[in-house]
Amino acid sequence: MTIRVIEREVKMAAPAVFCLPQFGDLDASIAREVADRAALSTVYYDTSDVRLARWGCSLRYRRGQGWTLKLPQESDGRLLVRAEHEFAGSAQYPPEAALDLLTAYLRGAQLAAVARLRTVRNRVVLADAGGGRLATITDDLVSVLNGRKIGLRFREVEVELGDDVSDSLIECLLARLREAGAGEIDPTPKVVRALGARASQPSEVDIIAVDGDANAADIVRNALASSVIQLIRHDAGIRLGRDPDCVHRARVALRRMRSHLKTFAPFFEERWARELRDAAAGLASQLGTVRDADVLIQRLRSDAAALGLAAPARRTLVRQFQKRRATALSCLHETMRRQSYVALLKRFVDAARDPKLAPTTPAQPAAVTLLPLVAADWEKLRKAVDALSPAEVDDDALHKIRIRAKRCRYGAEALTPVAGKEAKSFVRKTAALQEILGTHHDSTVERQALEEFRTRAKIAFDAGQLAAAAALAGSHSRQRWRDAWRSLSRKRHSKWLAP
């Protein structure tokens, strides 16, 4: 598999009579303008309910190029950021490696050819004097085939930008294309255009629009759906293993889900919610092991650099934890390739689409029915802090405060659609407290992890220095968390929780 990352791309609609204009006179940086033409034959694969397209994915086979998988893309409203995963293989069936990356979206569903496209592609590549690519402008006239007949035709223009293209050149390129007849920016993928309205429908897990009068069922359903969506979207990134943030965000997704199931427990069927929380616990634990190693490695590198430790000792320590991280990630990957994991994802999707609500769930607005539950979590947090000794607070006690603060934050975030600005302010203050306590916890973990190396002659001194630095960071967090708590506990931040 190869990965081609396209960091900046603009897509525009175009009329049938559109022709690519000349670009050489746009900017002094353009030294060469090379044009070519090609005919492409492409088959897109999806499930019977076009699940991949609805999630923002696509899997295609293009004659002469092989297989390409595109996962959901990011956008700032104009420029797209996406990665194309390319695979060799015959046209008969999608490569196993591609199917692996699609596990969370497919969840056992079968793929079949859903769209056949014939494209006439006109392309212009703009380069600078040194041969560096500034932009590739592609004009695609696409025919969607229905058997041997053409069922639909459309045209689109893509501008794929080089790394060092100025904003002024981008604007000039887009203006020239509009002058030639191109329409507004439209990021709709080809496969969605080809499949029509059904591919434009929301995915099977979706956030529904709510307002201040939303009922409890809609709020808790959205809370669960948000977590499941985040988990599914980061599954492929965990499998690829290149971005530690994917592990972090998947772990947070499970934490939120389990927190919502506990905070809003009176609104769920008791056994259903308990079993779902328990089912999520094992995966959350494995994600946590990998994430903790990532944080520890990052802290060791940062502290070692700040202390000016010799490179050999620094590498020795970091490698120890990299090996443990690799082992934990391998175990996680093994879990994620089991049928039990696919079954777990199905349970999560079912829970987000149709949570099992208690028969007594009232139809009153969520602002009335759910707010007291978040208020109860807040009261537990307040009492836990009040019970701490001002003189000495152990690490375990602060970690428990952090966990309670997270639960308050997650509950308040779920209620922001109905509670508004006051809830958002509370969330910000709770997040600030959580961050300080998180830094304290990370420093404690780092200090404890380094203890085993203090008896190893060659690196004992360096390990001791790092442990001392971690202890100092923990001490600073201890001094700061009370201030963050006093800020959060001011009545103006929590008054919205009052009955």
Phi, psi and omega per residue, in radians:
M1 nan 2.399 2.996
T2 -2.082 2.651 -3.127
I3 -2.114 2.171 3.074
R4 -1.938 1.981 -3.103
V5 -1.628 2.161 3.078
I6 -1.914 1.835 -2.991
E7 -1.440 -0.492 -3.124
R8 -2.452 2.079 -3.124
E9 -2.558 2.482 3.084
V10 -2.141 2.322 3.074
K11 -2.008 2.431 -3.114
M12 -2.360 2.523 3.008
A13 -1.309 2.780 -3.136
A14 -2.633 2.600 3.104
P15 -1.325 2.894 -3.074
A16 -1.079 -0.509 -3.061
V17 -1.595 0.146 -3.064
F18 -1.128 2.486 3.019
C19 -2.327 2.458 3.126
L20 -1.119 2.310 3.100
P21 -1.459 -3.122 3.019
Q22 -1.492 2.575 -3.101
F23 -2.175 -0.149 -3.005
G24 -1.034 -0.481 -3.089
D25 -1.598 0.100 -3.059
L26 -1.236 -0.697 -2.984
D27 -2.672 2.590 -3.120
A28 -1.155 -0.340 -3.110
S29 -1.301 -0.301 -3.109
I30 -1.452 1.983 -3.120
A31 -1.820 -0.501 -3.105
R32 -2.401 2.546 3.097
E33 -2.359 1.872 -3.063
V34 -1.966 2.219 -3.110
A35 -1.963 2.588 3.012
D36 -2.603 3.032 -3.064
R37 -2.480 2.495 -3.129
A38 -2.614 2.707 3.030
A39 -1.959 2.233 -3.037
L40 -2.104 2.460 3.065
S41 -2.110 2.114 -2.988
T42 -2.299 2.420 3.039
V43 -2.118 2.208 3.097
Y44 -1.734 2.474 -3.140
Y45 -2.010 2.477 3.134
D46 -2.806 3.101 3.080
T47 -1.453 3.026 -3.129
S48 -1.116 -0.472 3.107
D49 -1.738 0.368 -3.114
V50 0.732 0.852 -3.073
R51 -1.086 -0.717 -3.099
L52 -1.102 -0.817 -3.133
A53 -1.069 -0.681 -3.114
R54 -1.206 -0.451 3.066
W55 -1.502 -0.156 -3.104
G56 1.624 0.312 3.102
C57 -1.817 2.850 2.956
S58 -2.657 2.533 3.076
L59 -2.299 2.132 -3.060
R60 -2.349 2.708 2.940
Y61 -2.038 2.186 3.123
R62 -2.077 2.190 -3.098
R63 -0.987 2.226 3.134
G64 1.532 -0.194 -3.117
Q65 -2.112 -0.371 -3.116
G66 1.580 -2.670 -3.036
W67 -1.717 2.487 3.088
T68 -2.348 2.255 3.081
L69 -1.981 2.240 3.041
K70 -2.036 2.196 3.097
L71 -1.650 2.920 -3.081
P72 -0.863 2.351 -3.025
Q73 -1.759 2.737 3.065
E74 -1.713 2.710 -3.135
S75 -2.663 2.504 3.030
D76 -1.754 0.323 -3.122
G77 1.796 -0.413 3.130
R78 -2.317 -0.959 -3.114
L79 -1.576 2.357 3.103
L80 -1.725 2.594 3.012
V81 -2.168 2.113 -3.099
R82 -2.622 2.820 3.085
A83 -2.146 2.336 3.073
E84 -1.806 2.099 3.131
H85 -1.712 2.014 -3.019
E86 -1.873 2.396 -3.067
F87 -2.313 2.473 2.975
A88 -1.418 2.869 3.112
G89 2.537 2.858 -3.129
S90 -1.371 2.939 -3.121
A91 -1.364 -0.101 -2.998
Q92 -1.205 -0.707 -3.062
Y93 -2.717 2.534 -3.119
P94 -1.043 2.539 3.134
P95 -1.104 2.542 3.136
E96 -1.031 -0.630 -3.131
A97 -1.111 -0.629 3.100
A98 -1.224 -0.725 3.114
L99 -1.099 -0.618 3.106
D100 -1.056 -0.777 -3.134
L101 -1.180 -0.346 -3.122
L102 -1.711 0.120 -3.045
T103 -0.905 -0.838 -3.055
A104 -1.165 -0.507 3.126
Y105 -1.440 -0.685 -3.084
L106 -1.390 -0.788 -3.132
R107 0.861 0.810 3.074
G108 1.609 -0.183 3.133
A109 -1.197 2.577 -3.093
Q110 -1.549 2.620 3.111
L111 -1.759 2.623 3.041
A112 -2.632 2.827 3.087
A113 -1.162 2.220 -3.101
V114 -2.062 -0.305 -3.133
A115 -2.688 2.366 3.080
R116 -2.081 2.170 -3.048
L117 -2.120 2.472 2.983
R118 -2.076 2.185 -3.007
T119 -2.180 2.320 2.958
V120 -1.756 2.023 -3.030
R121 -1.934 2.140 2.971
N122 -1.891 2.256 -3.021
R123 -2.329 2.492 3.065
V124 -2.223 2.256 3.090
V125 -1.928 2.189 3.107
L126 -1.795 2.286 -3.111
A127 -2.284 2.732 3.083
D128 -1.551 -3.073 -3.054
A129 -1.102 -0.506 3.140
G130 -1.510 0.027 -3.138
G131 1.594 -0.019 3.125
G132 -1.220 2.395 -3.111
R133 -1.315 2.191 3.076
L134 -1.588 -0.763 -3.118
A135 -2.880 2.666 2.991
T136 -2.110 2.100 -3.135
I137 -1.890 2.154 -3.056
T138 -2.089 2.266 3.073
D139 -1.954 1.937 -3.091
D140 -1.921 2.107 2.971
L141 -1.739 1.949 -2.949
V142 -1.895 2.291 3.018
S143 -1.986 2.194 3.096
V144 -1.640 2.127 -3.023
L145 -1.601 2.387 3.003
N146 -2.040 1.602 -2.949
G147 1.226 -2.158 3.086
R148 -1.696 -0.076 -3.117
K149 -1.678 2.745 3.089
I150 -1.580 2.059 -3.129
G151 -1.587 -0.439 -3.074
L152 -2.767 2.531 3.023
R153 -2.239 2.463 2.997
F154 -2.650 2.875 -3.103
R155 -2.263 2.492 3.067
E156 -2.543 2.689 3.137
V157 -2.085 2.339 3.082
E158 -2.099 2.396 3.041
V159 -2.074 1.901 3.117
E160 -1.741 2.067 -2.960
L161 -1.671 2.507 3.045
G162 -1.287 3.082 -3.043
D163 -1.231 -0.574 -2.981
D164 -1.965 0.526 -3.138
V165 -1.413 2.290 -3.131
S166 -1.308 2.724 3.098
D167 -1.079 -0.600 -3.126
S168 -1.156 -0.661 3.110
L169 -1.192 -0.662 3.089
I170 -1.013 -0.842 -3.119
E171 -1.106 -0.663 3.111
C172 -1.141 -0.721 3.116
L173 -1.069 -0.829 -3.123
L174 -1.140 -0.670 3.125
A175 -1.126 -0.718 3.136
R176 -1.119 -0.696 3.127
L177 -1.151 -0.678 3.112
R178 -1.175 -0.670 3.092
E179 -1.060 -0.573 -3.138
A180 -1.413 -0.102 3.072
G181 2.045 -0.048 3.114
A182 -1.144 2.615 -3.103
G183 -1.575 -2.768 -3.119
E184 -1.311 2.903 3.109
I185 -1.101 2.278 -3.091
D186 -2.532 1.832 -3.064
P187 -1.411 0.128 -3.088
T188 -1.016 2.169 3.134
P189 -1.159 2.720 3.130
K190 -0.995 -0.760 -3.067
V191 -1.124 -0.571 3.106
V192 -1.217 -0.724 3.063
R193 -1.044 -0.735 -3.079
A194 -1.181 -0.689 -3.074
L195 -1.433 -0.387 3.072
G196 1.495 -2.692 -2.953
A197 -1.030 -0.647 -3.063
R198 -1.143 -0.473 3.107
A199 -1.409 -0.213 3.119
S200 -1.613 -0.043 3.137
Q201 -1.252 2.720 3.087
P202 -1.073 2.763 3.057
S203 -1.165 2.979 -3.087
E204 -1.180 -0.270 3.001
V205 -2.040 2.025 -2.997
D206 -2.441 2.636 3.043
I207 -1.585 2.097 -3.132
I208 -1.506 2.630 3.127
A209 -1.251 2.307 3.112
V210 -2.319 2.800 3.065
D211 -2.281 -2.933 -3.070
G212 -1.093 -0.324 -3.123
D213 -1.735 0.200 -3.105
A214 -1.029 2.560 3.131
N215 -1.542 2.990 -3.058
A216 -1.076 -0.690 -3.091
A217 -1.057 -0.749 -3.133
D218 -1.159 -0.680 -3.121
I219 -1.184 -0.810 -3.115
V220 -1.228 -0.565 3.083
R221 -1.131 -0.773 3.102
N222 -1.106 -0.668 -3.137
A223 -1.078 -0.795 3.113
L224 -1.189 -0.716 -3.118
A225 -1.087 -0.705 3.141
S226 -1.033 -0.732 3.132
S227 -1.185 -0.747 -3.111
V228 -1.155 -0.718 3.102
I229 -1.036 -0.795 -3.122
Q230 -1.117 -0.704 3.123
L231 -1.103 -0.812 -3.110
I232 -1.122 -0.741 -3.084
R233 -1.179 -0.354 -3.113
H234 -1.840 0.030 3.114
D235 -1.036 -0.862 -3.100
A236 -1.097 -0.676 3.134
G237 -1.102 -0.629 3.082
I238 -1.157 -0.727 -3.141
R239 -1.119 -0.675 3.116
L240 -1.200 -0.577 3.028
G241 1.296 0.250 -3.071
R242 -1.677 -0.420 -3.043
D243 -2.091 1.848 -3.136
P244 -1.031 -0.412 -3.115
D245 -1.132 -0.452 3.114
C246 -1.122 -0.724 3.082
V247 -1.101 -0.787 -3.119
H248 -1.043 -0.821 -3.054
R249 -1.263 -0.580 3.048
A250 -1.156 -0.698 3.114
R251 -1.108 -0.767 3.113
V252 -1.082 -0.682 3.133
A253 -1.025 -0.778 3.133
L254 -1.208 -0.637 3.088
R255 -1.071 -0.783 3.128
R256 -1.081 -0.794 -3.132
M257 -1.016 -0.849 -3.117
R258 -1.146 -0.619 3.102
S259 -1.158 -0.754 3.123
H260 -1.108 -0.693 3.132
L261 -1.118 -0.483 3.122
K262 -1.499 -0.850 -3.121
T263 -1.047 -0.789 -3.074
F264 -1.715 0.417 -3.084
A265 -0.900 -0.700 -3.129
P266 -1.055 -0.285 -3.105
F267 -1.703 -0.068 3.098
F268 -1.908 2.750 2.953
E269 -1.098 2.221 -2.968
E270 -0.990 -0.887 -3.081
R271 -1.151 -0.722 -3.132
W272 -1.046 -0.834 -3.113
A273 -1.153 -0.727 -3.136
R274 -1.111 -0.782 -3.119
E275 -1.175 -0.616 3.118
L276 -1.200 -0.707 3.080
R277 -1.076 -0.773 -3.139
D278 -1.129 -0.676 -3.132
A279 -1.131 -0.591 -3.125
A280 -1.383 -0.334 -3.008
A281 -1.112 -0.750 -3.097
G282 -1.098 -0.809 3.122
L283 -1.132 -0.715 3.118
A284 -1.047 -0.681 3.139
S285 -1.132 -0.749 3.134
Q286 -1.156 -0.726 3.059
L287 -1.067 -0.695 -3.132
G288 -1.110 -0.657 3.129
T289 -1.097 -0.749 3.121
V290 -1.196 -0.779 -3.114
R291 -1.107 -0.735 3.131
D292 -1.059 -0.673 3.100
A293 -1.147 -0.705 3.102
D294 -1.039 -0.811 -3.128
V295 -1.115 -0.752 -3.121
L296 -1.096 -0.782 3.125
I297 -1.075 -0.754 3.128
Q298 -1.090 -0.749 -3.139
R299 -1.171 -0.718 3.130
L300 -1.072 -0.760 3.129
R301 -1.101 -0.776 -3.127
S302 -1.136 -0.814 -3.124
D303 -1.167 -0.698 -3.140
A304 -1.107 -0.704 3.112
A305 -1.157 -0.731 -3.137
A306 -1.124 -0.602 -3.131
L307 -1.474 -0.207 -3.131
G308 1.245 0.594 -3.126
L309 -1.164 2.612 3.112
A310 -1.075 2.527 -3.069
A311 -1.014 -0.753 -3.117
P312 -1.040 -0.782 3.134
A313 -1.150 -0.697 3.137
R314 -1.087 -0.792 -3.129
R315 -1.143 -0.683 -3.130
T316 -1.055 -0.793 -3.120
L317 -1.181 -0.809 -3.103
V318 -1.109 -0.701 -3.119
R319 -1.087 -0.620 3.118
Q320 -1.001 -0.778 -3.095
F321 -1.432 -0.427 3.027
Q322 -1.156 -0.666 3.095
K323 -1.103 -0.746 3.140
R324 -1.163 -0.648 3.106
R325 -1.133 -0.756 3.138
A326 -1.088 -0.696 3.104
T327 -1.122 -0.771 3.139
A328 -1.132 -0.687 3.128
L329 -1.182 -0.667 3.104
S330 -1.087 -0.733 3.096
C331 -1.128 -0.679 3.108
L332 -1.123 -0.776 3.111
H333 -1.062 -0.697 3.119
E334 -1.072 -0.753 3.098
T335 -1.069 -0.738 -3.055
M336 -1.267 -0.166 3.106
R337 -1.800 0.140 3.100
R338 -1.603 2.690 3.082
Q339 -1.128 -0.487 3.119
S340 -1.128 -0.548 3.091
Y341 -1.212 -0.740 3.091
V342 -1.069 -0.731 3.100
A343 -1.079 -0.649 3.122
L344 -1.159 -0.739 3.087
L345 -1.056 -0.696 3.104
K346 -1.081 -0.704 3.103
R347 -1.082 -0.730 3.138
F348 -1.108 -0.772 -3.140
V349 -1.102 -0.778 3.112
D350 -1.067 -0.689 -3.136
A351 -1.145 -0.672 -3.141
A352 -1.254 -0.618 -3.118
R353 -1.370 -0.671 -3.039
D354 -2.539 1.251 -3.138
P355 -1.087 2.508 -3.130
K356 -1.417 1.721 -3.102
L357 -1.483 2.601 3.105
A358 -1.116 2.527 -3.129
P359 -1.013 -0.441 -3.081
T360 -1.604 0.137 -3.129
T361 -1.031 2.099 -3.098
P362 -1.300 2.762 3.133
A363 -1.637 0.189 -3.138
Q364 -1.248 2.836 3.120
P365 -1.009 2.584 -3.131
A366 -1.072 -0.532 3.136
A367 -1.049 -0.433 3.136
V368 -1.628 -0.722 -2.982
T369 -1.571 -0.607 -3.085
L370 -1.609 -0.509 -3.088
L371 -0.976 -0.735 3.125
P372 -1.054 -0.483 3.137
L373 -1.253 -0.697 3.059
V374 -1.205 -0.644 3.092
A375 -1.084 -0.618 3.115
A376 -1.164 -0.691 3.071
D377 -1.109 -0.696 3.118
W378 -1.107 -0.714 3.136
E379 -1.148 -0.670 3.086
K380 -1.116 -0.703 3.100
L381 -1.123 -0.791 -3.119
R382 -1.074 -0.758 3.141
K383 -1.163 -0.651 3.134
A384 -1.132 -0.673 3.100
V385 -1.212 -0.745 -3.135
D386 -1.083 -0.498 -3.095
A387 -1.380 -0.195 -3.129
L388 -1.281 2.533 3.065
S389 -1.302 2.248 -3.141
P390 -1.095 -0.481 -3.039
A391 -1.334 -0.809 -3.037
E392 -2.512 2.258 3.114
V393 -2.209 2.134 -3.113
D394 -1.394 2.880 -3.059
D395 -1.075 -0.685 -3.108
D396 -1.118 -0.689 3.132
A397 -1.115 -0.733 3.125
L398 -1.166 -0.614 3.108
H399 -1.123 -0.684 3.111
K400 -1.171 -0.633 3.059
I401 -1.081 -0.725 3.123
R402 -1.063 -0.752 3.138
I403 -1.093 -0.736 3.115
R404 -1.162 -0.648 3.112
A405 -1.122 -0.695 3.098
K406 -1.055 -0.769 -3.110
R407 -1.088 -0.710 3.084
C408 -1.093 -0.755 -3.126
R409 -1.108 -0.829 -3.111
Y410 -1.104 -0.713 3.107
G411 -1.118 -0.732 3.131
A412 -1.154 -0.672 3.100
E413 -1.081 -0.685 3.120
A414 -1.108 -0.519 -3.075
L415 -1.614 -0.074 -3.093
T416 -1.000 -0.578 3.107
P417 -1.075 -0.459 -3.121
V418 -1.881 -0.308 -3.096
A419 -1.782 -0.349 3.004
G420 1.314 -2.556 -2.979
K421 -1.077 -0.643 -3.107
E422 -1.103 -0.698 3.105
A423 -1.168 -0.672 3.128
K424 -1.110 -0.694 3.099
S425 -1.117 -0.724 3.107
F426 -1.090 -0.720 3.133
V427 -1.085 -0.761 -3.138
R428 -1.079 -0.765 -3.126
K429 -1.189 -0.680 3.120
T430 -1.173 -0.679 3.113
A431 -1.104 -0.646 3.124
A432 -1.122 -0.749 3.085
L433 -1.114 -0.777 -3.126
Q434 -1.058 -0.684 -3.127
E435 -1.133 -0.759 3.134
I436 -1.119 -0.795 3.130
L437 -1.167 -0.548 3.077
G438 -1.153 -0.710 3.083
T439 -1.097 -0.694 3.099
H440 -1.096 -0.783 -3.137
H441 -1.102 -0.743 -3.140
D442 -1.102 -0.688 3.122
S443 -1.175 -0.608 3.093
T444 -1.146 -0.778 3.116
V445 -1.084 -0.739 3.135
E446 -1.086 -0.802 -3.124
R447 -1.076 -0.770 -3.130
Q448 -1.178 -0.655 -3.132
A449 -1.148 -0.514 -3.097
L450 -1.433 -0.203 -3.087
E451 -1.024 -0.677 -3.066
E452 -1.174 -0.302 -3.097
F453 -1.644 -0.076 -3.068
R454 -1.345 -0.105 3.063
T455 -1.843 0.041 3.116
R456 -1.621 2.014 -2.938
A457 -0.931 -0.788 -3.004
K458 -1.222 -0.486 -3.080
I459 -2.180 0.159 -3.090
A460 -1.054 -0.767 -3.103
F461 -1.113 -0.788 -3.137
D462 -1.137 -0.717 3.108
A463 -1.098 -0.665 3.103
G464 -1.125 -0.710 3.099
Q465 -1.090 -0.766 3.132
L466 -1.136 -0.705 3.109
A467 -1.100 -0.683 3.104
A468 -1.134 -0.693 3.105
A469 -1.122 -0.694 3.103
A470 -1.141 -0.703 3.113
A471 -1.111 -0.687 3.117
L472 -1.140 -0.718 3.098
A473 -1.099 -0.697 3.093
G474 -1.115 -0.662 3.111
S475 -1.114 -0.714 3.100
H476 -1.085 -0.718 3.119
S477 -1.123 -0.662 3.107
R478 -1.062 -0.646 -3.131
Q479 -1.293 -0.468 -3.037
R480 -1.610 -0.456 -2.964
W481 -1.178 -0.569 3.114
R482 -1.099 -0.673 3.106
D483 -1.120 -0.745 3.111
A484 -1.108 -0.651 3.124
W485 -1.164 -0.777 3.130
R486 -1.048 -0.664 3.114
S487 -1.149 -0.778 -3.141
L488 -1.137 -0.690 -2.994
S489 -1.416 0.008 3.037
R490 -1.080 2.451 -2.990
K491 -1.009 -0.562 -3.084
R492 -1.138 -0.387 3.134
H493 -1.524 -0.429 -3.075
S494 -1.989 0.014 -3.071
K495 -1.120 -0.426 3.135
W496 -1.168 -0.302 3.113
L497 -1.510 -0.161 -3.131
A498 -1.216 2.474 -3.127
P499 -1.152 nan nan
